[in-house]
Each structure stands twice: as C-alpha cells, then as structure tokens.
Amino acid sequence: MRVLQIGRDDWSAALHLPAGVDWSFVDADDAASFDADLVGRTDVTVVDALAGPGNLAALDRVITPYTLLVARHLRDGFDESGRAFLARKAAVFEDVVDRQALVDSLPRRFFARQFGQKLEVRRALVSPFHHGDHAYEGSACLTVPIAGQEELRQLVTWKENIAYDAARPLELWPEFVADPGCEVELVLQLIQSGTPDVTVFHRRYTQEQLAEPILVDDPTSGYLVCSIFARGTGTVNVGPIHYRHSRLGSGHFLPGGRRIVDSRREELFTYFHPGNLTPPFNVYFAGYRPAEGFEGFFMMAGLGQPFLLVTDPRLEGGRFYLGSEELEGKLMEVIRGHVRDLGFTEEDVIFSGLSMGSFGALYYGSQLRSHAIVAGKPIIDLGYVAERGRLVRPREFFTVFDLVNFWDGSVRSDRAKDVHEFTRLLLDRWRGRALST
C-alpha cells in the first residue's frame, strides 16, 4: 500500500515500516511538493503539520474520503478553506503520540479490497446431540425447536470452515433469532494451518457478547470451526454466519462503511461519499450479489457529486432491501440524515439501482419527493416473479421463494397484502412516470 505523510519530519527515517508499505513524504512548508501528478496514487494520507493555504486542496484527486488521517492537535488550526477540504474528505482525527503504533495499524485498516462471505444455512448441520425435529427455511434459517434442555449443548454446526489469515483480522456476525426461553452461544475453534488437530484456541461467546460482531485477531493462521450451542425451551432460528475482513474500527467493507442492524440481527450497509457537497445527492442500491460488499463505487465517484452506496448481505445474494419496519426505518433515517447534513432538500436526491437494486431504488425513492429514480433491469412485482418461478423458471431463482416465506410467515406477515398492493401501485406510477418523460 502507498502511504503519504505531510509534515515537517519524515517518519520513515526513524520508524520500522510494515512489509508492503511504500512511504512518501511531502514537506508541509514546500508548496511545490503538493503536486498530485508527482505524489501519485495513495491509499492513506497522514497529516501531522499544518500546510499552507490551498496546498492540501492541490492533492484533492489522490485522497479518498475516510483515508485522510489528521493529527488531533491540529483540529482547530485550519482556516475555513482547510476545514471545507477536511469535510469533503471526511477526515479522521487521530492521536499521533505513538507513531510506530499508528504506522503498524495502517495496512490492517486501509487495505485495498473489500471482502465478505458467509457460512450458508444449506451447509449447516443439526448436531447429532439434538434428537428433535428441525426444518430448513430456504436460505434464511434452520429452525430447531428445543424442549427442557438445561445444559448448553451443540445445536448446529457447519460442513465448512472459515479460512483465517493472521494478517487480516476477521469480523463474524451470526444471524439467529431465539425465543425468550432459549439461550444461545457461539463456539469458535481455531485449528492451526497445516495440522489436522492443533487447536490454537477454543472460545465461547454468550448471547450478550453476540450483541456486537465478534473480532478474531490472532497471530496464528488457520481454520475457524463454528458451532451454535443452546439450552432452554422454545425455537431457535439459526441463520448464516457472516464473516468479513475487519478494518479495526475504520469502516465496514470500505473505509467509512456503516452498518445498520435490527433486533432480528439482520443487517444492511451504507457508504457515504461527500463528493463536491453540491446537488444532486445520488443513492445507489447494489444488485444481487452472493459476495458481500459494496457495488458501484468508481461509477458513482466518477460523477463527482455526493453519493450513498447501499448493500444487502442477507439470504444468498440479498433480500431486496425489505425487512422489519425497524430495519427499513433505520435505512430511511440514514438517507434523510445525509440529506439534512448536506443542506439539501428531498428534490435534490436521485435514487438508482440495477436488478435487485432497482427494487430498492423504487421502494425507498418513492417514500421521498426525489428528483428522479433510475432503475436498470427493474424487478418490481416479487409476488408475480415467485408465481411464475414454479413452472417458468424452476430451480433458477430460489431467493424469491425465501422472500415469499418472509412475507407469509415472518413478523411482517400482517403487511404482506399492503406490500403487494404497494408494488402494483409502484408499477402504475413507474409506467406513468416513464411515459411522461
């Protein structure tokens, strides 16, 4: 990775640089050095001294938002134009007292590529220690009832393990919903690479600890074996276990990525790019993608305007951005919050998406007085797609049946009719809008 330091003394002369770090230094007092063509691409920029007016702005095109680290003691030293630049780059103020610790953390926080996958439900197995019934609910969950189980006992395990590289900490998030009479734990074992049975650690995480994602940051590479344990009386719905490369607090998937989660442990992710802080504000929904992460970053960044990326990691490739009222409400609040912070109105917002993302763009865009909705390859009436799927597209798009299950059997079942009517109304509005333009 390439690191640019702006200051008065070159840190690399006195510090040990981690492997793979290419360090560049620019003297804060040398205006001629602030040349984007000379500096070139940079993955992270560290500022530990105030530069002359306009010098930082000269590096605008090589600095990505959330990768500009500024010494905390400089916070109040920038002029108005400097503060505006920091806002456009979503600058992060850091403590630089321990320079070596900060430099060591950079490759672990600002690596180039995003990564996210899941241990799927269809790869899950009910433990031989459990003798009751169970049922697979498509790609959504494995439903396992338990009765009078007083001790924590293995309930579900997976056929596959998670490859763990010591150079990349992992963040784990198990999806599950347990009845009030049930208690759930996650058990992790790390098996050392190159060995069949050398256990590096054996850890148990209580239901309270699972309120936040689990961080695995161990110096030994290997394979993570995951199991769900439970006790009590009731039903436990075990979903997939999501795992991602952690940026150790600097964002999810991308630096600056935010996580939205509801009480049913379902997630959505957003990434906000300030752009030039002028209208329009573009909200882009990712399409159907089994690999977890954001889509369309370079496309939207090329427009130069502020934008928000939204992605859905649930089911096999996404749940079409539908969820509980809590989850949908949180996403709408994120969108409205950015509109307020930018000083825009709802008419300054453009929603867009492709395929599954087109549904998200239409569904959420219709709830605002948005300027426009750009829908590519739109998939709107999911109920109709499911009806046709049985005979016209068998064994081709099972996710739509998971969606039908969600509406008919989940906490949202009372709203299924309303949503079906909504999609019909959305179709009518969309056709009318398309004809009018």
N, C-alpha and C positions, 0 to 999 in steps of 0.2 A: 504494500500500500504506500501511497505518497502522502507525506505529511509536510505541510508548510508552516513554518514558525515565523511570526512577525514580532520582533523585539529589538533589544539592544545588545544582547549577547547570545551567541549560538549555543543552544543547549546540547547539541550533538557533540560538542567538543569535550564535554565533561561527563556525559551520561552514556550508559550502555544502551544501544538501540536494539529492540527485539528483531529477531530474524524476519527478513522480508520487508522491513521498513526503509523506504527511500526518503531521506530527510533533506528539505530545502530551507534555507534561511534567507529572510529579507530584513534588512536593517530598517527599523521604523522611521529613521531620520533621513533615509535616502529615497527621495521621491522618484528618482529614475528607476529604481528597482521594482516599483509597483507597475509592472507591465505584464498583462495577462498572457501574452504570447511567450514571454521569457519564463514565466512561472509554470505554465502548462497545467495539465490536469492535476487536481489534488483531491484526496479523499477526506482529509480533515485539516483544518487550519487552526493553529493555536496563536492567540494574540496575548502577549504579556507586557506590551508597552504601547502607549498612545501614538498613533501615526498622525501625520499631517492631514489637514482638511482635504477630503476627496481622495486620499491615497487608497483607502480600503475599497471605495467605490470603483476604482480602476480594475479591481480584481473580481468584479461582480460575476462575470460569466464562468469563473472557475471555482466559485464557492457555492456549494449546495446547502440549502436550509438544514438546520439542526446539526451541521458539521463544523460550525464556527464556534470554537471554544475561546472565551474571553476571560482573562484573569478577573476574579471577583473584585479586587481592589480598584479596578478601572471603571466600575459600573457608572459612577457619577462624573466621569471625566470627559465624556464625549459631547460634542456640540450637537445642535439639532439635526444636521445632515447625517452625522455619525449615528445618532440614535435611530434615525429613519432607516439607515442601512442595516443596523443590527436587527430591527424589527422585520425587515424583508427577508433576512437570512435566519430568522428565529434563533438568534444567538443564544448559546448556553454559557452561563457564567460559572466558572469552575475555580476551586481552590488550587493554586499552583505552588503552595509551600513545598510539597513533596513532589518535585519534578519527575523523579525516576518512577514513582508510582503512577503518575499520570501518563507518562510515556508508555509504560508497560501495559496500561489498560487500553490504549488506542486500538491495537489490532483486534482485541476481543470485543470492542464496542462498535467499530466503524468498518468492518469487513464489507466487501463489495456486494455479495449476492445474498438475497433472502432465501430462506429455506423453511419449509414446514410440511409435515406429513401427519399421518395418523395410523394408529393400530385400529383397523376396521372391526366393526361388530361381527362381520361374517367370518373373521379369523378368530373370534372369541370362542372359548370352550367352557361349558359348565364343569366345575370341579367334580371329580369322582366322589368327593366327600359329601356332595349335596345329592340327596336322593329324591327330591321333589320334582314338580313339573317345571318347565321353562318354555319360553317361546321367543323366536326371533321376530322382531318387528322391522323387517326390511333392513335398511342400513342405519336406522335410527337408534335402536337399542335391543338389548337382550333382556327380556322380562323374566325375573326369577323370584317367585314367592318363597318366603321362609316362615317357619312357624316354631315358636318356642325355642329358638336357638340361643342358648345362654352364653356360649363362648364364641369369640371371634373365630371364624372358620373360613377357609378359602371357598369363595363362591364362583369366581370366574377367573380364568387365565387366558393367555393368547398363544396361538401356534407360533407366532413370530416374535422376535426380539427387536430391540431398538439399538442400532449401531451408535456407539458413543465415542467421539474423538475428544481426547483431553484438551485439544487446542480450541474447541468450540463448546462452551457450556450449553446445556440443553434446558429448555423450559417445558415442563409437562403439565397438561391440563386434562384430567379425566372428566368426561361427561357422565353424570349419573343423577338419578332422582330417586330418593328413598322415602318411603312412608315414615311418618313421625315415630313409629315404634321400632324403626330399624337404625342400626349404627353401622357406618361403612368406614373401612380403612383401605388405603392403597399401600401395597407392599412392593418394594423395589429391591432387586438384587443386581449387582454389577459383577459380571463374570469377566475376568481379565482376558484380553485378546491373546489368541494363540494357545489357550488352555481350555480343557473341557469342563473343569470343575473348581478353578481357583476363584473363590468369592472375595471380591475386594471389599464390598460392604453389603449389609442386609439392613434395610431401613423400613420403618413403618410410619405412615403419615395418617394421623387421625382426621376425622371429618372436619374438625375445627381448623387444622393445618391446611386442609384442602380448600379452604375458602379463598386462598391465593394460589397462583401457579407454583409448582414445585421446581426449584432450581437444582440442577445436577451439575456440579462444578468440581470434578475430582481429577487429580493429576494422572490417573491411570485410565488408559483407553480400554474399551471392552464392549460388552453387550448387556443391555438392561433387560431384565426379566420382570414383567409386570403382572400383578395379581390383585384382584379385588377381594377383600375379606368382609364379612358381615355377620351380624348377630341381631336377635330380636324377633319380632313378629310383624309381618307385612310384606310388601313387594318392593324389590329393588330393580330399577330400570338402569341397566349398565350400558352406556354409550361408548363411543370410541375414545381412545386416549390420544390427544393431540400432542405432538412434540415439535419444537421449533428451536432454531439456533437463537440463543438469548443474546441480547446486546447489553445486558447488565444494567438495565435502567435507562438506556438511551433510546428506547423505542421498540416497537414490535414489528418484525419483518424488515422495515426500513427505519433509519434514524428518524425519530419523531412520530412513528406509528402509534396510534392509540387503540386501546382495547375497550369494547363495550360488552358487558356481561349481565345477564338477568338472574333471577333467583332459581331458574331451572338449569343454570350453568351453561346456557347457550351463548355463543359469542358472535360478535361482528367486529370488524376492524376498520379504522379510518386513518387516512394520512392527509394532513393539510399542508399545502404549499402556498406561501404568501404571494408568490409571483411579483407583479408590479403594484399590488394593492389597489388596482383600479378595476372597475367593472369590465366585463361580466365575471361572475363567480361560477366556475364550472364544477359540477358534481358528477363524477363518473363512477358507475357501478360495474364491477368486474363481471365477466361472463362465467359460464360453468367451467370450473377448473378443479380437478382432483388434487393437484399440488396447491398447498395453501400459500397465500401471499397476495400482494397487490398486483394489479394489471394496469397497463396504460400510462406508466409514469412518464416515459420520454415523449409519448404522443401529447400528453396534456402539458408537460413542461415546455414543449416547443411552441405552445400558443402564447406563452409569456404572461398570462393572466393568473390570478389566484384560482386554485382548484382543490377539490377534495376527492380522494380515492376511497371507495368503499368496497370491502370484500367480505364474502360469506364462507367460512370454512366448514360448515355443517354438512351432514349427510355425505354422499360420495363426492359431490362437486359443488354443493351449495343448496340452500333451502329457499332460493328465490327471494331472499331478504324478508320473508314472512316469519313471524314469531309471536311471542306473547305481546300483549299490549305494553308491558314494561320494556321489552327489548326494542320494539318499534318506536316507542315514545322516547327512549334514550337516543336513538339514532336521529330522530327528528330534532331533538334538543341540540345535538351536536351541530346539525346543519344550520338551524336557526341561530345558534350561538356564534358561529363563524360569520353569518350574515350581519349580525349586530356588531361584532368586533371590527368588521371591515367598514362599518358605517354605510352599508348598502341597504337596499330595500329588496323585498321578495321578487320584484320585477327585474332585478339585476342578476337573477340566478338562471343558469341553463343546466338542465339535467340531461344526462346521456348514458347510453349503455348498449351493449351488444348481446343478443341471445338472452340468457338468463338476466343479464344486466339491464336489458330493455324493460323487463318487468319491474325491476327496482326503480328505474328512472321514471316510468309511468306511474307506479304506485305511490312513490313519495313525491314526485314532481306535481302530481295532481292535488296534493294537500297544501301546496303553496301557490301563490299567484306568480308562478315562474314565467320568465320571458319566453322560454321555449323548452321543448322536450325532444331530444334527438334519439330515436330508437332504431337501431340497426338489427335486422333479422328478429323482429319483435315476437315474443312468445307471451301472450296475454291471458287467454282463457285456459287456465291449467286444468279445470274440470273437463273441458272438451278434449284436451290432449290425452287425459287419462282414459276417457271413454273410448277414444279411437285406438289407444295403445294396446288394448287386449287383442284385437283382431288385425289391425292395420300395421302396427309396429311392435309385434310381440318380441320380448326378450331384448329390447333395444334401449329403452329409457326407463329403468325401474324407479328412478328418483321421483317421477311424477306420482307413482303409487305411494311412495313414502309421504308425499305432500297430501294426498287424499287421506291417508291414515292420520296425519297430523290434524286435519280439519275435522274428521269424523270422530276421532277417538281421544283428542287431547283436551287441554283446558280451553281451547279455542272453539270447541265443537258448537257452542251456542252462537258463534258468529259465522259459521260456515255459510249459511244461507245469505247473510249480509255481504260476505266477500264475493260469493258467486254473482250476486246482483251487481256488486261494485265492478267486477270485471266486464260484465255486459255493458254497464254504463260507460266504463272506460273505453270499450271498443267503439261505442257510438260517438263519444266525444272525440276520440282519436281520428275516426273516419271523417267527422265533420271538420275537424281542425286541418286535417291533411287536404281535404277538398277545398277549404277556404284559402289555402296557401298555394 
